[in-house]
Amino acid sequence: MLPTAIVKKFKLEDGREISIETGRLAKQATGATVVKMDDTMLLATVMVAPKPAENIDYFPLTVEYKEKYSATGKFPGGFFKREARPSEYEILICRLVDRALRPLFPDNFRNEVQVLISLISGDKKNLPDSLAALAASSALTISGIPFNGPISEVRVARVDGTLMINPPIAMMEEADLDLMVAATLDNIVMVEGQMKEISEADMLKAIKFAHEAIRIQCQAQLDLLAMLPEKKEPVTVPEVPQDAALEKSIHDFTYDKFFEIANQGIANKQLRKEAFEAVKTGFLETINEEQREEMLPMIEAYMEETEKKAVRNCVLENRKRLDGRSLDQIRPIWSEVDYLPAAHGSAIFTRGETQALVSVTLGTKLDKQVLDGAVIEGSSDFMLHYNFPGFSTGEVKPFRGTSRREIGHGNLALRALKPAIPGDEENPYTLRIVSDILESNGSSSMATVCGGTLALMDAGVKIHKPVSGIAMGLITDTASGKYAVLSDILGDEDHLGDMDFKVTGTRDGITACQMDIKVEGLSFEILEQALEQARKGRLHILDEMLKTISQPRADYKPHVPRIEKMTVAKEFIGAIIGPGGKIIQEIQKETGSTIIIEEVGDFGMIDIFSSNKESIEAAKERIKRIVAVPEVGEVYNGKVKSIVAFGAFIEILPGKEGLLHISEIDFKRVTDIEAYMKVGQYIDVKLIGVDTSTGKLKLSRKALLPQPPQRG
């Protein structure tokens, strides 16, 4: 007997239907749902450990997103032909879901939770990332796991001035705004996306538009929960041990001291940390060692909470920040270009205690990154890689491959700079930017954007406009209604604050953003103020950057390989490549160049790539000879390919041979052709005719010789 599925359906504004189903698949999971739109289906499962994890002070949440290639009728690439480690695209979707869910679990919940989302059917019309958070949240909502949801996440795009929710893939190329927004019924919790220089007002409008659609999806999850015949037993959240006397003694001993340190405006992160640690050590010394060890976890928790309150209150009351800056003040900036002499382009960007060393490499179309996902296919000619070593924060940290955070921050910087990258006509290169973070104390991804802009200009890439970025923070007090919007936040302000809002853009508009909100009830009024403050800060940073280099170099550096383009008729492509690639390989070997040919419509588009101009010119000359059309009356220096009894066959152009008849070798009678030429020798001949019926070429050597005197 088939199990009965419980299904809740709802429609998007344009009439497309989305369904959430439970009760048929993965019934041993703590919670499982299938979300379907058209032929795209996602299976989300959640599992919770029966007991809290011991000796940890964080919530152990794991979010994984996996695309099954079978979902779209494809085989995975590679030797093993099975799905392996997650791609960058899958990791980015994991992060979108994780960042939306994580703040909504109880602070003291320590049971391990695992959220797995799988693409089990894909129609290649709809991007599955816009459904992933809906699937995960619906599985959590019915699971009994303590969760302050539901939430959902939608893509809002603007096409021809019209805002749309979860538009088809085909329409995304025309969009000038691509924003992922996550929210509960009442509050925005996360925003991330890229834009083509839109205004702050347009961005706010898009977020509000997205929230209206999200409310419908959140209500659908609550309706699904109400439809269940049996509810899951709620997972118990353990009581947090309380000691009011200890909490008061810690507050009385440390609060004023913490407040005073925060009010001193110590700019150096390490010195500030040492000052706070000295206060904590001072309190610990008031407790005997035996009690100290037993009470340490509770003491540390109370101390952290007291420090957080003191720092936040100092900002709200004195309008002064940890390092002494005013709320909207940007840290000191210095930058330099051409720091790495052998790189194609390089820059150092330093803001306060955050520093990025950025390099740019220019490559050919052969260097493009191949994209071979279950849904996303194609190639990318612009890459940005962000590296965050432990020494940048003064830590000893093992190297274990690229982290999800590094992938996420690199993607944000890439999306920020992408609108500034010129098209193929102005930039024939494949671009790779590498940002190595050498120091970090807040918004290293924004330093990557600024350093990336400077390095691109140093490389001579004709970017449309320079791009800068800033990270904004927020501190709020719901009891008093006070709040403070902070420009260019420190790492501590990110940790202790209520919002991390990164905004990038040109002088004319926003190109990318990423916002994580840790507090409920963020009003659009505060968000509007944050955007305006970010705009002013962004422009200040841009002005400082342009003092170092104001426009791209007029030319590439001498050691940068050059690319020259040629266009030939489509029918010549085969002749240039030759059988098995023989001809093009010979040209590349003999000239020292790299040649790439693409068929575009009725033409062959040729890129010739070399750091040596003579090499490029030699390759161009060889190609011109191949595509040249023989003309009657022209003289050619041809190669003797073979000798036969009645003459010789001469290759006058690559792949084009003509017959030099024995009677056209000399004015006098020729009996031994090899007395005049050898196979492989080059001789001058004139094209004297073309057989109209066969197309065969008729050559003459004697037409180039002096006419012998006539006998009297």
BELTADA-V512083 format. One record per residue. RES is the residue in three letters. SS is DSSP state (~ for helix, > for strand, _ for the rest). BURIAL is I if it has 24 or more other C-alpha atoms within 12 Angstrom, else O. Layout:
res=RES ss=SS burial=BURIAL
res=RES ss=SS burial=BURIAL
This chain:
res=MET ss=_ burial=O
res=LEU ss=_ burial=O
res=PRO ss=_ burial=O
res=THR ss=_ burial=O
res=ALA ss=_ burial=O
res=ILE ss=> burial=I
res=VAL ss=> burial=I
res=LYS ss=> burial=I
res=LYS ss=> burial=I
res=PHE ss=> burial=I
res=LYS ss=> burial=O
res=LEU ss=_ burial=I
res=GLU ss=_ burial=O
res=ASP ss=_ burial=O
res=GLY ss=_ burial=O
res=ARG ss=_ burial=O
res=GLU ss=> burial=O
res=ILE ss=> burial=I
res=SER ss=> burial=I
res=ILE ss=> burial=I
res=GLU ss=> burial=I
res=THR ss=> burial=I
res=GLY ss=_ burial=I
res=ARG ss=_ burial=O
res=LEU ss=_ burial=I
res=ALA ss=_ burial=O
res=LYS ss=_ burial=I
res=GLN ss=_ burial=O
res=ALA ss=_ burial=I
res=THR ss=_ burial=I
res=GLY ss=> burial=I
res=ALA ss=> burial=I
res=THR ss=> burial=I
res=VAL ss=> burial=I
res=VAL ss=> burial=I
res=LYS ss=> burial=I
res=MET ss=> burial=I
res=ASP ss=_ burial=O
res=ASP ss=_ burial=O
res=THR ss=> burial=I
res=MET ss=> burial=I
res=LEU ss=> burial=I
res=LEU ss=> burial=I
res=ALA ss=> burial=I
res=THR ss=> burial=I
res=VAL ss=> burial=I
res=MET ss=> burial=I
res=VAL ss=> burial=I
res=ALA ss=> burial=I
res=PRO ss=> burial=O
res=LYS ss=> burial=O
res=PRO ss=> burial=O
res=ALA ss=_ burial=O
res=GLU ss=_ burial=O
res=ASN ss=_ burial=O
res=ILE ss=_ burial=O
res=ASP ss=_ burial=O
res=TYR ss=_ burial=O
res=PHE ss=_ burial=I
res=PRO ss=_ burial=I
res=LEU ss=> burial=I
res=THR ss=> burial=I
res=VAL ss=> burial=I
res=GLU ss=> burial=I
res=TYR ss=> burial=I
res=LYS ss=> burial=I
res=GLU ss=> burial=I
res=LYS ss=_ burial=I
res=TYR ss=~ burial=I
res=SER ss=~ burial=O
res=ALA ss=~ burial=I
res=THR ss=~ burial=I
res=GLY ss=_ burial=O
res=LYS ss=_ burial=O
res=PHE ss=_ burial=O
res=PRO ss=_ burial=I
res=GLY ss=_ burial=O
res=GLY ss=_ burial=O
res=PHE ss=_ burial=O
res=PHE ss=_ burial=O
res=LYS ss=_ burial=O
res=ARG ss=_ burial=O
res=GLU ss=_ burial=I
res=ALA ss=_ burial=O
res=ARG ss=_ burial=O
res=PRO ss=_ burial=I
res=SER ss=_ burial=I
res=GLU ss=~ burial=I
res=TYR ss=~ burial=I
res=GLU ss=~ burial=I
res=ILE ss=~ burial=I
res=LEU ss=~ burial=I
res=ILE ss=~ burial=I
res=CYS ss=~ burial=I
res=ARG ss=~ burial=I
res=LEU ss=~ burial=I
res=VAL ss=~ burial=I
res=ASP ss=~ burial=I
res=ARG ss=~ burial=I
res=ALA ss=~ burial=I
res=LEU ss=~ burial=I
res=ARG ss=~ burial=I
res=PRO ss=~ burial=I
res=LEU ss=~ burial=I
res=PHE ss=_ burial=I
res=PRO ss=_ burial=I
res=ASP ss=_ burial=O
res=ASN ss=_ burial=O
res=PHE ss=_ burial=I
res=ARG ss=_ burial=I
res=ASN ss=> burial=I
res=GLU ss=> burial=I
res=VAL ss=> burial=I
res=GLN ss=> burial=I
res=VAL ss=> burial=I
res=LEU ss=> burial=I
res=ILE ss=> burial=I
res=SER ss=> burial=I
res=LEU ss=> burial=I
res=ILE ss=> burial=I
res=SER ss=> burial=I
res=GLY ss=_ burial=I
res=ASP ss=_ burial=I
res=LYS ss=_ burial=I
res=LYS ss=_ burial=O
res=ASN ss=_ burial=I
res=LEU ss=_ burial=I
res=PRO ss=_ burial=I
res=ASP ss=~ burial=I
res=SER ss=~ burial=I
res=LEU ss=~ burial=I
res=ALA ss=~ burial=I
res=ALA ss=~ burial=I
res=LEU ss=~ burial=I
res=ALA ss=~ burial=I
res=ALA ss=~ burial=I
res=SER ss=~ burial=I
res=SER ss=~ burial=I
res=ALA ss=~ burial=I
res=LEU ss=~ burial=I
res=THR ss=~ burial=I
res=ILE ss=_ burial=I
res=SER ss=_ burial=I
res=GLY ss=_ burial=I
res=ILE ss=_ burial=I
res=PRO ss=_ burial=I
res=PHE ss=_ burial=I
res=ASN ss=_ burial=I
res=GLY ss=_ burial=I
res=PRO ss=_ burial=I
res=ILE ss=_ burial=I
res=SER ss=> burial=I
res=GLU ss=> burial=I
res=VAL ss=> burial=I
res=ARG ss=> burial=I
res=VAL ss=> burial=I
res=ALA ss=> burial=I
res=ARG ss=> burial=I
res=VAL ss=> burial=I
res=ASP ss=_ burial=O
res=GLY ss=_ burial=O
res=THR ss=> burial=O
res=LEU ss=> burial=I
res=MET ss=> burial=I
res=ILE ss=> burial=I
res=ASN ss=_ burial=I
res=PRO ss=_ burial=I
res=PRO ss=_ burial=I
res=ILE ss=~ burial=I
res=ALA ss=~ burial=O
res=MET ss=~ burial=I
res=MET ss=~ burial=I
res=GLU ss=_ burial=O
res=GLU ss=_ burial=O
res=ALA ss=> burial=I
res=ASP ss=> burial=I
res=LEU ss=> burial=I
res=ASP ss=> burial=I
res=LEU ss=> burial=I
res=MET ss=> burial=I
res=VAL ss=> burial=I
res=ALA ss=> burial=I
res=ALA ss=> burial=I
res=THR ss=_ burial=I
res=LEU ss=_ burial=I
res=ASP ss=_ burial=I
res=ASN ss=_ burial=I
res=ILE ss=> burial=I
res=VAL ss=> burial=I
res=MET ss=> burial=I
res=VAL ss=> burial=I
res=GLU ss=> burial=I
res=GLY ss=> burial=I
res=GLN ss=> burial=I
res=MET ss=> burial=I
res=LYS ss=> burial=I
res=GLU ss=> burial=I
res=ILE ss=> burial=I
res=SER ss=_ burial=I
res=GLU ss=~ burial=I
res=ALA ss=~ burial=O
res=ASP ss=~ burial=I
res=MET ss=~ burial=I
res=LEU ss=~ burial=I
res=LYS ss=~ burial=I
res=ALA ss=~ burial=I
res=ILE ss=~ burial=I
res=LYS ss=~ burial=I
res=PHE ss=~ burial=I
res=ALA ss=~ burial=I
res=HIS ss=~ burial=I
res=GLU ss=~ burial=I
res=ALA ss=~ burial=I
res=ILE ss=~ burial=I
res=ARG ss=~ burial=I
res=ILE ss=~ burial=I
res=GLN ss=~ burial=I
res=CYS ss=~ burial=I
res=GLN ss=~ burial=I
res=ALA ss=~ burial=I
res=GLN ss=~ burial=I
res=LEU ss=~ burial=I
res=ASP ss=~ burial=I
res=LEU ss=~ burial=I
res=LEU ss=~ burial=I
res=ALA ss=~ burial=O
res=MET ss=~ burial=O
res=LEU ss=_ burial=O
res=PRO ss=_ burial=O
res=GLU ss=_ burial=O
res=LYS ss=_ burial=O
res=LYS ss=_ burial=O
res=GLU ss=_ burial=O
res=PRO ss=_ burial=O
res=VAL ss=_ burial=I
res=THR ss=_ burial=O
res=VAL ss=_ burial=O
res=PRO ss=_ burial=O
res=GLU ss=_ burial=O
res=VAL ss=_ burial=O
res=PRO ss=_ burial=O
res=GLN ss=_ burial=O
res=ASP ss=_ burial=O
res=ALA ss=~ burial=O
res=ALA ss=~ burial=O
res=LEU ss=~ burial=I
res=GLU ss=~ burial=I
res=LYS ss=~ burial=O
res=SER ss=~ burial=O
res=ILE ss=~ burial=I
res=HIS ss=~ burial=I
res=ASP ss=~ burial=O
res=PHE ss=~ burial=I
res=THR ss=~ burial=I
res=TYR ss=~ burial=I
res=ASP ss=~ burial=O
res=LYS ss=~ burial=I
res=PHE ss=~ burial=I
res=PHE ss=~ burial=I
res=GLU ss=~ burial=I
res=ILE ss=~ burial=I
res=ALA ss=~ burial=I
res=ASN ss=~ burial=I
res=GLN ss=~ burial=I
res=GLY ss=_ burial=I
res=ILE ss=_ burial=O
res=ALA ss=_ burial=I
res=ASN ss=_ burial=O
res=LYS ss=~ burial=I
res=GLN ss=~ burial=O
res=LEU ss=~ burial=O
res=ARG ss=~ burial=I
res=LYS ss=~ burial=O
res=GLU ss=~ burial=O
res=ALA ss=~ burial=I
res=PHE ss=~ burial=I
res=GLU ss=~ burial=O
res=ALA ss=~ burial=O
res=VAL ss=~ burial=I
res=LYS ss=~ burial=I
res=THR ss=~ burial=O
res=GLY ss=~ burial=O
res=PHE ss=~ burial=I
res=LEU ss=~ burial=I
res=GLU ss=_ burial=O
res=THR ss=_ burial=O
res=ILE ss=_ burial=O
res=ASN ss=_ burial=O
res=GLU ss=~ burial=O
res=GLU ss=~ burial=O
res=GLN ss=~ burial=O
res=ARG ss=~ burial=O
res=GLU ss=~ burial=O
res=GLU ss=~ burial=O
res=MET ss=~ burial=O
res=LEU ss=~ burial=O
res=PRO ss=~ burial=O
res=MET ss=~ burial=I
res=ILE ss=~ burial=I
res=GLU ss=~ burial=I
res=ALA ss=~ burial=I
res=TYR ss=~ burial=I
res=MET ss=~ burial=I
res=GLU ss=~ burial=I
res=GLU ss=~ burial=O
res=THR ss=~ burial=I
res=GLU ss=~ burial=I
res=LYS ss=~ burial=I
res=LYS ss=~ burial=I
res=ALA ss=~ burial=I
res=VAL ss=~ burial=I
res=ARG ss=~ burial=I
res=ASN ss=~ burial=I
res=CYS ss=~ burial=I
res=VAL ss=~ burial=I
res=LEU ss=~ burial=I
res=GLU ss=~ burial=O
res=ASN ss=~ burial=I
res=ARG ss=_ burial=I
res=LYS ss=_ burial=I
res=ARG ss=_ burial=I
res=LEU ss=_ burial=I
res=ASP ss=_ burial=I
res=GLY ss=_ burial=I
res=ARG ss=_ burial=I
res=SER ss=_ burial=I
res=LEU ss=_ burial=I
res=ASP ss=_ burial=I
res=GLN ss=_ burial=I
res=ILE ss=_ burial=I
res=ARG ss=_ burial=I
res=PRO ss=_ burial=O
res=ILE ss=> burial=I
res=TRP ss=> burial=I
res=SER ss=> burial=I
res=GLU ss=> burial=I
res=VAL ss=> burial=I
res=ASP ss=_ burial=I
res=TYR ss=_ burial=O
res=LEU ss=_ burial=O
res=PRO ss=_ burial=O
res=ALA ss=_ burial=O
res=ALA ss=_ burial=I
res=HIS ss=_ burial=I
res=GLY ss=> burial=I
res=SER ss=> burial=I
res=ALA ss=> burial=I
res=ILE ss=> burial=I
res=PHE ss=> burial=I
res=THR ss=> burial=I
res=ARG ss=> burial=I
res=GLY ss=_ burial=I
res=GLU ss=_ burial=I
res=THR ss=> burial=I
res=GLN ss=> burial=I
res=ALA ss=> burial=I
res=LEU ss=> burial=I
res=VAL ss=> burial=I
res=SER ss=> burial=I
res=VAL ss=> burial=I
res=THR ss=> burial=I
res=LEU ss=> burial=I
res=GLY ss=> burial=I
res=THR ss=_ burial=I
res=LYS ss=~ burial=I
res=LEU ss=~ burial=O
res=ASP ss=~ burial=O
res=LYS ss=_ burial=O
res=GLN ss=> burial=O
res=VAL ss=> burial=O
res=LEU ss=> burial=O
res=ASP ss=> burial=I
res=GLY ss=_ burial=I
res=ALA ss=_ burial=I
res=VAL ss=_ burial=I
res=ILE ss=_ burial=I
res=GLU ss=> burial=O
res=GLY ss=> burial=O
res=SER ss=> burial=O
res=SER ss=> burial=O
res=ASP ss=_ burial=I
res=PHE ss=> burial=I
res=MET ss=> burial=I
res=LEU ss=> burial=I
res=HIS ss=> burial=I
res=TYR ss=> burial=I
res=ASN ss=> burial=I
res=PHE ss=> burial=I
res=PRO ss=_ burial=I
res=GLY ss=~ burial=O
res=PHE ss=~ burial=O
res=SER ss=~ burial=O
res=THR ss=~ burial=O
res=GLY ss=_ burial=O
res=GLU ss=_ burial=O
res=VAL ss=_ burial=O
res=LYS ss=_ burial=O
res=PRO ss=_ burial=O
res=PHE ss=_ burial=O
res=ARG ss=_ burial=O
res=GLY ss=_ burial=O
res=THR ss=_ burial=O
res=SER ss=_ burial=O
res=ARG ss=~ burial=I
res=ARG ss=~ burial=I
res=GLU ss=~ burial=I
res=ILE ss=~ burial=I
res=GLY ss=~ burial=I
res=HIS ss=~ burial=I
res=GLY ss=~ burial=I
res=ASN ss=~ burial=I
res=LEU ss=~ burial=I
res=ALA ss=~ burial=I
res=LEU ss=~ burial=I
res=ARG ss=~ burial=I
res=ALA ss=~ burial=I
res=LEU ss=~ burial=I
res=LYS ss=~ burial=I
res=PRO ss=_ burial=I
res=ALA ss=_ burial=I
res=ILE ss=_ burial=I
res=PRO ss=_ burial=I
res=GLY ss=_ burial=O
res=ASP ss=_ burial=O
res=GLU ss=_ burial=O
res=GLU ss=_ burial=O
res=ASN ss=_ burial=I
res=PRO ss=_ burial=I
res=TYR ss=_ burial=I
res=THR ss=> burial=I
res=LEU ss=> burial=I
res=ARG ss=> burial=I
res=ILE ss=> burial=I
res=VAL ss=> burial=I
res=SER ss=> burial=I
res=ASP ss=> burial=I
res=ILE ss=> burial=I
res=LEU ss=> burial=I
res=GLU ss=> burial=I
res=SER ss=_ burial=I
res=ASN ss=_ burial=I
res=GLY ss=_ burial=I
res=SER ss=_ burial=I
res=SER ss=~ burial=I
res=SER ss=~ burial=I
res=MET ss=~ burial=I
res=ALA ss=~ burial=I
res=THR ss=~ burial=I
res=VAL ss=~ burial=I
res=CYS ss=~ burial=I
res=GLY ss=~ burial=I
res=GLY ss=~ burial=I
res=THR ss=~ burial=I
res=LEU ss=~ burial=I
res=ALA ss=~ burial=I
res=LEU ss=~ burial=I
res=MET ss=~ burial=I
res=ASP ss=~ burial=I
res=ALA ss=~ burial=I
res=GLY ss=_ burial=I
res=VAL ss=_ burial=I
res=LYS ss=_ burial=I
res=ILE ss=_ burial=I
res=HIS ss=_ burial=I
res=LYS ss=_ burial=I
res=PRO ss=_ burial=I
res=VAL ss=_ burial=I
res=SER ss=> burial=I
res=GLY ss=> burial=I
res=ILE ss=> burial=I
res=ALA ss=> burial=I
res=MET ss=> burial=I
res=GLY ss=> burial=I
res=LEU ss=> burial=I
res=ILE ss=> burial=I
res=THR ss=> burial=I
res=ASP ss=_ burial=O
res=THR ss=_ burial=O
res=ALA ss=_ burial=O
res=SER ss=_ burial=O
res=GLY ss=_ burial=O
res=LYS ss=_ burial=O
res=TYR ss=> burial=I
res=ALA ss=> burial=I
res=VAL ss=> burial=I
res=LEU ss=> burial=I
res=SER ss=> burial=I
res=ASP ss=_ burial=I
res=ILE ss=_ burial=I
res=LEU ss=_ burial=I
res=GLY ss=~ burial=I
res=ASP ss=~ burial=I
res=GLU ss=~ burial=I
res=ASP ss=~ burial=I
res=HIS ss=~ burial=I
res=LEU ss=~ burial=I
res=GLY ss=_ burial=I
res=ASP ss=_ burial=I
res=MET ss=> burial=I
res=ASP ss=> burial=I
res=PHE ss=> burial=I
res=LYS ss=> burial=I
res=VAL ss=> burial=I
res=THR ss=> burial=I
res=GLY ss=> burial=I
res=THR ss=> burial=I
res=ARG ss=_ burial=I
res=ASP ss=_ burial=I
res=GLY ss=> burial=I
res=ILE ss=> burial=I
res=THR ss=> burial=I
res=ALA ss=> burial=I
res=CYS ss=> burial=I
res=GLN ss=> burial=I
res=MET ss=> burial=I
res=ASP ss=> burial=I
res=ILE ss=> burial=I
res=LYS ss=_ burial=I
res=VAL ss=_ burial=I
res=GLU ss=_ burial=I
res=GLY ss=_ burial=O
res=LEU ss=_ burial=I
res=SER ss=_ burial=I
res=PHE ss=~ burial=O
res=GLU ss=~ burial=O
res=ILE ss=~ burial=I
res=LEU ss=~ burial=I
res=GLU ss=~ burial=I
res=GLN ss=~ burial=I
res=ALA ss=~ burial=I
res=LEU ss=~ burial=I
res=GLU ss=~ burial=I
res=GLN ss=~ burial=I
res=ALA ss=~ burial=I
res=ARG ss=~ burial=I
res=LYS ss=~ burial=I
res=GLY ss=~ burial=I
res=ARG ss=~ burial=I
res=LEU ss=~ burial=I
res=HIS ss=~ burial=I
res=ILE ss=~ burial=I
res=LEU ss=~ burial=I
res=ASP ss=~ burial=I
res=GLU ss=~ burial=I
res=MET ss=~ burial=I
res=LEU ss=~ burial=I
res=LYS ss=_ burial=O
res=THR ss=_ burial=I
res=ILE ss=_ burial=I
res=SER ss=_ burial=I
res=GLN ss=_ burial=I
res=PRO ss=_ burial=I
res=ARG ss=_ burial=O
res=ALA ss=_ burial=O
res=ASP ss=_ burial=O
res=TYR ss=_ burial=I
res=LYS ss=_ burial=I
res=PRO ss=_ burial=O
res=HIS ss=_ burial=O
res=VAL ss=_ burial=I
res=PRO ss=_ burial=I
res=ARG ss=> burial=I
res=ILE ss=> burial=I
res=GLU ss=> burial=I
res=LYS ss=> burial=I
res=MET ss=> burial=I
res=THR ss=> burial=I
res=VAL ss=> burial=I
res=ALA ss=> burial=I
res=LYS ss=~ burial=O
res=GLU ss=~ burial=O
res=PHE ss=~ burial=I
res=ILE ss=~ burial=I
res=GLY ss=~ burial=I
res=ALA ss=~ burial=I
res=ILE ss=~ burial=I
res=ILE ss=~ burial=I
res=GLY ss=_ burial=O
res=PRO ss=~ burial=O
res=GLY ss=~ burial=O
res=GLY ss=~ burial=O
res=LYS ss=~ burial=O
res=ILE ss=~ burial=I
res=ILE ss=~ burial=I
res=GLN ss=~ burial=O
res=GLU ss=~ burial=O
res=ILE ss=~ burial=I
res=GLN ss=~ burial=I
res=LYS ss=~ burial=O
res=GLU ss=~ burial=O
res=THR ss=~ burial=I
res=GLY ss=_ burial=I
res=SER ss=_ burial=I
res=THR ss=> burial=I
res=ILE ss=> burial=I
res=ILE ss=> burial=I
res=ILE ss=> burial=I
res=GLU ss=> burial=I
res=GLU ss=> burial=O
res=VAL ss=> burial=O
res=GLY ss=_ burial=O
res=ASP ss=_ burial=O
res=PHE ss=> burial=O
res=GLY ss=> burial=I
res=MET ss=> burial=I
res=ILE ss=> burial=I
res=ASP ss=> burial=I
res=ILE ss=> burial=I
res=PHE ss=> burial=I
res=SER ss=> burial=I
res=SER ss=_ burial=I
res=ASN ss=_ burial=O
res=LYS ss=~ burial=O
res=GLU ss=~ burial=O
res=SER ss=~ burial=I
res=ILE ss=~ burial=I
res=GLU ss=~ burial=I
res=ALA ss=~ burial=I
res=ALA ss=~ burial=I
res=LYS ss=~ burial=I
res=GLU ss=~ burial=O
res=ARG ss=~ burial=I
res=ILE ss=~ burial=I
res=LYS ss=~ burial=I
res=ARG ss=~ burial=I
res=ILE ss=~ burial=I
res=VAL ss=~ burial=I
res=ALA ss=_ burial=O
res=VAL ss=_ burial=O
res=PRO ss=_ burial=I
res=GLU ss=_ burial=O
res=VAL ss=_ burial=O
res=GLY ss=_ burial=O
res=GLU ss=_ burial=O
res=VAL ss=> burial=O
res=TYR ss=> burial=I
res=ASN ss=> burial=I
res=GLY ss=> burial=I
res=LYS ss=> burial=I
res=VAL ss=> burial=I
res=LYS ss=> burial=I
res=SER ss=> burial=I
res=ILE ss=> burial=I
res=VAL ss=> burial=O
res=ALA ss=_ burial=O
res=PHE ss=_ burial=O
res=GLY ss=> burial=I
res=ALA ss=> burial=I
res=PHE ss=> burial=I
res=ILE ss=> burial=I
res=GLU ss=> burial=I
res=ILE ss=> burial=I
res=LEU ss=> burial=I
res=PRO ss=_ burial=I
res=GLY ss=_ burial=I
res=LYS ss=> burial=I
res=GLU ss=> burial=I
res=GLY ss=> burial=I
res=LEU ss=> burial=I
res=LEU ss=> burial=I
res=HIS ss=> burial=I
res=ILE ss=~ burial=I
res=SER ss=~ burial=I
res=GLU ss=~ burial=I
res=ILE ss=_ burial=I
res=ASP ss=_ burial=I
res=PHE ss=_ burial=O
res=LYS ss=_ burial=O
res=ARG ss=_ burial=O
res=VAL ss=_ burial=O
res=THR ss=_ burial=O
res=ASP ss=_ burial=O
res=ILE ss=~ burial=I
res=GLU ss=~ burial=O
res=ALA ss=~ burial=O
res=TYR ss=_ burial=O
res=MET ss=_ burial=I
res=LYS ss=_ burial=O
res=VAL ss=_ burial=O
res=GLY ss=_ burial=O
res=GLN ss=_ burial=O
res=TYR ss=> burial=O
res=ILE ss=> burial=I
res=ASP ss=> burial=I
res=VAL ss=> burial=I
res=LYS ss=> burial=I
res=LEU ss=> burial=I
res=ILE ss=> burial=I
res=GLY ss=> burial=O
res=VAL ss=> burial=O
res=ASP ss=_ burial=O
res=THR ss=_ burial=O
res=SER ss=_ burial=O
res=THR ss=_ burial=O
res=GLY ss=_ burial=O
res=LYS ss=_ burial=O
res=LEU ss=> burial=I
res=LYS ss=> burial=I
res=LEU ss=> burial=I
res=SER ss=> burial=I
res=ARG ss=_ burial=I
res=LYS ss=~ burial=I
res=ALA ss=~ burial=I
res=LEU ss=~ burial=I
res=LEU ss=_ burial=O
res=PRO ss=_ burial=O
res=GLN ss=_ burial=O
res=PRO ss=_ burial=O
res=PRO ss=_ burial=O
res=GLN ss=_ burial=O
res=ARG ss=_ burial=O
res=GLY ss=_ burial=O
